[in-house]
Amino acid sequence: MVSLFFILFVALTVFFGVMNEKKEKKSLKEAKTFYHYDDKVHISLYKKLAFFFGIASVIFFIWVFNLANTVGTGHTIDSKISMYEEENKSIENSIDITVKSFMDYEASTYQEIKDKDGIDLVALFPKLKSDTLVQKQIEVYLANNDKLKELKEKKIDLSKAKWELYFGK
C-alpha cells in the first residue's frame, strides 16, 4: 500500500513538474522575452503541486525503506524463536535433573510431590531456591521467555508491515 502511494506520488510530482515547464515555455513564447520576476513572487499552481507531491514522495520513500527493512529481516524470526525454545528445553532438562537428584536425596520428605514440573518444584525447595546455578538457569529461562514473547510479537507485526508495504501476508 505504501509502495503504491510512493509510486503514485512520484508520478504526480513528475506530471505537475512537466505541466509547470510547459506553462513556463508557453508564457516565454507569448512574451518573446525571458521570463523574469520583478518584485512579485510568482509561483504557479503546477509548481506548488509538484513541490507538495515531491515532499510527500520523499516521506513515502522513507516509509517504504523502513518497511522493506522490517520485512527483509523478518525471515530470521522463526529461526530465532526455535533457538530460544531449544535453549529453554535444555534449561528445563537441566533443572529437572537437578530437582530429581535433590528429590532422591530428600526422598522421604518430598515423596508426595513427584509429578510436578521441575521449574515449579524449584520454588518449593528452599535449598534449591538458594542454589546459584539453579537461580542463574531460571533467570536465563525467564529472559528467554521474554525474548520469545518479543519475537512472536515481531512476527505478528511483520504481517502488518508486509500488508502496509505491498498488501502481502
C-alpha positions in Angstrom: 0.0 0.0 0.0 2.7 2.5 1.0 4.8 1.5 -2.1 1.8 2.1 -4.3 1.3 5.6 -2.8 5.0 6.2 -3.3 4.8 5.4 -7.0 1.6 7.4 -7.3 3.1 10.5 -5.7 6.3 10.3 -7.7 4.2 10.1 -10.9 2.1 13.1 -9.8 5.4 15.0 -9.0 6.7 14.4 -12.5 3.3 15.2 -14.1 3.0 18.5 -12.3 6.6 19.3 -12.9 6.2 18.7 -16.7 3.0 20.7 -16.7 4.8 23.6 -15.0 7.6 23.5 -17.6 5.1 23.6 -20.4 3.3 26.5 -18.9 6.6 28.5 -18.4 7.7 27.7 -22.0 4.3 28.8 -23.3 4.5 32.1 -21.4 8.0 32.7 -22.7 6.9 32.2 -26.3 4.0 34.6 -25.8 6.1 37.3 -24.2 9.0 36.7 -26.6 11.3 37.6 -23.9 12.9 36.0 -20.9 10.6 35.2 -18.2 11.7 37.0 -15.1 10.2 38.0 -11.8 10.1 41.6 -10.8 9.3 42.4 -7.2 6.4 40.0 -7.2 6.8 36.3 -6.3 5.1 34.3 -9.0 4.8 30.5 -8.3 2.3 28.7 -10.5 -0.2 26.1 -9.2 1.7 23.4 -11.0 4.9 24.3 -9.3 3.2 24.2 -5.9 1.6 20.9 -6.6 4.9 19.4 -7.9 6.6 20.6 -4.7 3.9 19.2 -2.4 3.9 15.8 -4.1 7.7 15.8 -4.2 7.8 16.2 -0.4 5.1 13.6 0.1 7.1 11.2 -2.2 10.2 11.7 0.0 8.2 10.8 3.1 6.7 7.8 1.4 10.2 6.7 0.2 11.5 6.8 3.8 8.4 4.8 5.0 8.9 2.2 2.2 12.6 1.9 3.1 11.8 1.3 6.8 9.1 -1.3 5.9 11.3 -3.0 3.4 14.0 -3.3 6.1 11.5 -4.8 8.6 10.2 -7.3 6.0 13.7 -8.1 4.9 14.9 -9.1 8.3 11.6 -10.9 9.2 12.7 -14.3 7.7 15.1 -14.7 10.7 12.4 -14.6 13.3 11.4 -18.2 13.1 15.0 -19.4 13.5 15.5 -17.2 16.5 12.2 -18.5 18.1 13.3 -22.1 17.6 16.8 -21.3 19.0 15.3 -19.8 22.2 12.8 -22.7 22.5 15.7 -25.2 22.2 17.7 -23.4 24.8 14.7 -23.3 27.2 14.2 -27.1 26.7 17.8 -27.6 27.6 17.5 -25.5 30.7 14.3 -27.3 31.7 16.1 -30.7 31.3 19.0 -29.4 33.4 16.7 -28.1 36.1 14.7 -31.3 36.0 17.8 -33.4 36.6 18.9 -31.1 39.5 15.4 -31.3 41.1 15.2 -35.1 40.7 18.6 -35.6 42.2 17.6 -33.4 45.1 14.3 -35.3 45.4 16.2 -38.5 45.5 18.4 -37.0 48.3 15.4 -35.8 50.2 13.1 -38.7 49.2 11.4 -39.2 52.4 10.4 -35.5 52.8 9.2 -34.8 49.3 7.5 -38.1 48.4 4.1 -36.8 47.5 5.1 -34.0 45.0 7.0 -36.1 42.4 4.8 -35.3 39.3 5.2 -31.6 39.2 7.2 -29.6 36.6 10.9 -29.0 37.5 10.7 -25.2 37.3 7.7 -25.2 39.7 9.4 -27.6 42.1 12.4 -25.2 42.5 10.1 -22.7 44.2 9.1 -25.4 46.7 12.6 -26.4 47.7 14.3 -23.7 49.8 17.8 -25.2 49.3 17.3 -25.3 45.5 15.9 -21.8 45.5 19.1 -20.5 47.1 21.4 -22.5 44.7 23.2 -20.0 42.5 23.4 -22.3 39.5 19.7 -23.1 39.6 19.0 -19.4 40.1 21.1 -18.4 37.1 19.3 -21.1 34.9 15.9 -19.7 36.0 17.0 -16.2 35.2 18.2 -17.2 31.7 14.9 -19.2 31.3 12.8 -16.2 32.2 14.9 -13.9 29.9 14.4 -16.4 27.1 10.7 -16.5 27.6 10.6 -12.7 27.5 12.6 -12.7 24.3 10.3 -15.4 22.8 7.3 -13.2 23.5 9.1 -10.2 21.9 9.9 -12.3 18.8 6.4 -13.6 18.5 5.1 -10.1 18.7 7.6 -9.0 16.0 6.3 -11.9 13.9 2.7 -10.5 14.3 3.9 -7.0 13.4 5.7 -8.4 10.4 2.5 -9.4 8.7 1.2 -5.9 9.3 4.4 -4.4 7.8 4.0 -6.7 4.7 0.5 -5.6 4.2 1.5 -1.9 4.5 4.3 -2.4 2.1 2.7 -4.4 -0.7 -0.7 -5.9 0.5 1.1 -9.1 1.5 0.5 -11.6 4.2 
